[in-house]
Every structure is written in C-alpha cells, then in structure tokens.
Amino acid sequence: MRMSKKLTWVSKISFGLGAFGKDAVYAIVSTFLLYFLTDIKGVAPAFVGTLFLVARIFDAVNDPIMGVIVDNTRSKFGKFRPWIMLGTVLNAIVLIFLYWNTSLSGTAYATYIAVLYILWGMTYTIEDIPYWSMVPALTDDPKERDQISSIPRFFASLAWLVVGSGGFAIIGFLGKGDSADGFSKFAMIISVVFIIASTLTCLKCREAHETPKNTEKTSLKQMVKILFTNDQVLVVLGIAAFFNLGYQLENSFATFYFKYVTGSADGTLFSVYTGVAGIAQMATLALFPSISAKIGRPVAYLIAAITQIFGFAALMACGFIAPSNIILVGICSAIINIGIGFMLVLVTVSLADVVDYGEYKFGTRNESVIFSTQTFVVKLAGAVSGFISGIGLELIGFVENTAQSPQTITGMRVLMFVIPGIFAIITYIIYKRFYKIRGTFFENMKAELEKRR
C-alpha cells in the first residue's frame, strides 16, 4: 500500500522527543555507570567489564526475538506504540533502582547490580525495538525518511549533550557533595522525562498503514531466514557493529581520560568535550537532509570516516602538546562528532532502505525484525566495548583516585583514540566494498516498488 500522506511537523517533533527520553536514559548508563560503579561504589573493574559483556550479549540475543514479537502484534493502537509505552515504564523503574543509593556492599551489592543491569537491558529492548521500527512505517518518501531519521538523532544528541556535558554539575547540585545521592536523584529525573517523552510520541505518531490482522505472522525460523538471506542486512550489521564499537569505547573511556590523563579532575574538560560533541552532532543532524541531498550518501559515508579518524589523531596529539587546552579539546571534539553525527543517521536510513530491499527481493517488509538488528548490534558493541573497558583498566594497571603510571596513561590513549580510529576505517571499507543499495540500483528498486504498490 502506497503511503501518500505527508507527515506533519508535530508528528516529526513528537517522534524526536521520544528519542530524547530514551537516549537520556541510555546516556546516563553508557557514560556514567562504569564510573559510578568503579570510582564511587568501589566495584572491581574486571567484574563490571565481565557483567557488561555477559548482560549485553544476553540482551542483544533478545533483540531479534523482540522484533518478531512486535511484527506479530495486532492491536487497535498499532504494533509499535503499545510496546513503546510498556518498555518505557518498566525501564524507567529499573533505572531508578540501578542508581539507587543503597547501603548494600560487597557480594550483595554486586548481585544487586548484576540483576538490575540485566533487567535494564531487557526492558530497554522492549521500548527501543518498536521505536526505531516505526521509521519505515511512518513514510516511504526518501526525503521525509532522511528527515524522520535525522530528527530523532538530533534530539538523541541533545539528550547526550544535557546528560554528558551537564551531568557532573547536575549530580553535584543534586547530591550536595554526596555523588552517590546525586546520581540517584539524577536517574529519577531522567526516568520521569523518559515517560513524558514516550507518551508524546505514542499520542502524536501513527503508522502510515496498519498491518492487516490476517497477515501471516513471522516465526523464529522465518526471522533467521530473513536475516541471513537478505545480504544487505548483514552488510549494515557490519557497518553498525564497527561504528558502535568505536563510538561506545571512546564514549565510555572519556571520563577516565579527562580525569587521569589531562588532569581535569573536576570534570571541566569532560563537560567541554561532551558539550561540544552534542552541539556538533545536533548541527550535523539538523543539516543532514540538505547535505545528503547535495552530496549523496556515499560521500557522506566518506566524510564520516575522515572526520572521525582525523579528530581522534588530533585529540591524541593535543594530549601530548597541550592536554588541558579547552579550545583544542573543543575543536577536536567537534571534528570527531561531525563524523559521528553523519554515521548515526546513515546507519538508520540504510536500514530503512534495507526494509525496502527486502520487500523488493522477497515481497515482505519485516520492519521490526530488520530494525532489531540495529539495537542487537548496538548492544553487542556495548557488551564488547564495556568488556574491553573493564578488562582494559585492569590490564593497564588502573587504580581509582590515584595518579596513574605512564604505562596506564599510554593504555588509556590507545583505548580512547587508536582502537576507535581503526574501527572507523573498517566501517568505511565495509560500506564501500559491500553495500549496494545506492545509485542506479537504488533508483530502479524504488521505481519497481512504486509500480507494485
């Protein structure tokens, strides 16, 4: 069925607000949980790294299953919105307890955190899968699809800006000297924002077409077939995997790098770095539809790789020449995050095109199954990067709240810059060599789908 109705700006902004809420939640966990558990609560880094690996792999495996559940949902509210609200409420509750300033310690606290972290990942999946799966269901117009992919990424970057750059200041204000209490109150505020944002998304965003109730449902066997016969799903999985490995590794190590390598113990440089990062991403995301229309997505992929690699190299060099120079840190952060901003949208629009490719090749769209691969990869990358971070801290001889040895500082630089830069190179190579939904093939595919509809 052709989607002829244009999306209103109210719908577009409401959809974006949903990303603000859920990414504020993801930001406080991704950016601060490792720091919270090791530096504040004194949990062993190796335990935290292992927990991140095991929990996120378990959670990632659930993503395609959740995709099948959503694709098979038939209700008067559509197949996406019921799950978005359920996942939001459950995840908000778990987040509060994850950062709860409990008096537990030792094995009891480790067990408490392990259970809650696993629950947090599972409940986030319930909301995240149907949210991103709505993208191809909202519109099939390429220009609108670029918009509806970039707008939520814009709001997501705004969430990361607020949580990342303002996090330490907010936590300090709320905790009044007690960081653990500050984190607890901050998590409560973010949870409330999450619920409000998702409510607006569900009230103002509707699928452009409903799935007929008599449509054949997707089985787990069919899910596996969809994922492994659609070659372009696997290509985008590879792109998303290496991009997110680098992005999340750099993101999780930033707090340690700026505190222990640059000597900014009060969090000033970290706040500048993440603040500029958020602004750069937001600017890139706001301009992406017009930039993409002029230069095309292949050039956008190239720009994304070059800016990340150059930015990482420049910031590492600054660490030797002028480690505490705020202006240089800001410039390097902007360069890195222009590339990251491009990649955040490019992965989403590429997956939306893969949904169309599946319809073109096999006659089925399977939005939720295909978009579940994105969250699967993000979480798997989070698992691996979290494991690398935790084990890496142990291997390089990290000791919290003390001056680090030269070997430890070198290790932090490698984990913060060198490895993410290598991953950015691999990401572009995969796109250049294997992604084919572009150029003449893309135009012919769209024309054929228009005829069928």
Phi, psi and omega in degrees: 000131181285139178263100185262339184284127179284146178283138175280160178292333176297317179294317182296315180291321179297321177295319178296323179298327176300322178291325178300313182295311185287329179279338171296320176295312182296325182293317182292331178280311184293320185277322192245343188296317178300316179295315180301314184287321184273311186280326185261314182268349175074023178282142182298130180304322181297321178295316181296316179298317178294319177300313179302317182296307184295313183295317184286328175295315177302316181292320181298322179298331180287339187300308178299327177295318176296325177300319177295317180300315180294315180299331181269000181283133175230115179209165180291348177261010183088184182259354183257312190298321179301320181287326178301313182290318179299312181296322180299309183298314181296316182292323178298320179294316181295321180301318179302315181285333178297323179257013181298135182278069183281158178271000179297153178209171177061221183297323180298317180289322179299317178295317179302312181293320181300313181296314183292323180294321176296316178296322179299314180297318181294317181287330175294323177300319182301326179271319190290319182300305181294331180299304182288335178292342179289339187306303181289343180277344181278326181197154173243005177285125184304318181292316178294326180293322174298319179295310185289346173271325183277327181299309177296328177293325176299310180293327177296318178295325176299320178297316178295325177297312182295311184288317183288303184285328181261357186304306183297321179294317180295315180298318178296320180293315182289324183274343180049050179099344178256098185298321180298317179292323178296317177299318181299313180291324178297318179297322178297315180297315180297322179298318179295316178300319179303312181296317180297315182296315180294325177299316179296320178300313183290330180283327189251353182243128178229150178295143181290337174211145179273147174281122180303142184295336182267006178294138180299133182277155182272129177266168178297325178295318177293326178301313180298320179296318179300314185290327186259351173263336176275095187299330183286337172299315182294324178296311180294327174302316179296316178300310182295324183297307184288326175299311183290330175300311180293316182297313183284329177293313177298320182293318183287335181269349184300319181299319181288318182299310185287334178282316190258333181268314181272345179083014180272073185292337182277359177085007183297309181294323177299317180295321177296314182300310182287328178295312177295323178302313180296317180295316180297317178296316181297317179297316179297316181293322179294325183269351187304313182305316181286322178295315180298323180295330183272318186257341182086157183292324179302317178292324178298320176299319180295316178300319180301317181291314184297315183294321178295312183297312180296318181297317178298315181297318181294318181291324177295320178296320178299328180297335177269322187275309183213074188298334184253015180282110185297320183295314180295319177299317179296317180297313180297320178299319180297315181298312180302315190275350166296314178295318179295320178300316176301313185294323180301320179281318185300321178296318181293313181291329177294320177293322177299320176293328177294326175300314177297322179298320177297320177295320181295317185274322190238352177084007179230147183266309176052054183304311187292321178296314182291316180287341175293337177295329179295310180291328175303312182290319179301316181287322177295319176296321177297322178296312182292315181294323176295320178295315179299319181296310182295309179292324179300318178300320178294314186292327182272004174082030181292136173230122186296145173059032174221163175294135185269153179287161177303323179294320179294318179296319176299317178299320178297321178296318179298314182290330183277325189238311189294308182296313176301324178296319177297318179297324178296321177296314180298321179304312182292322179299317179299315179299311185296322185276327193237342183276123187243359181276073182201167176060221184297321180300316180298315181296318178295322179297314180298320179296319180293320179294325177297320179295318182293327182278000000 
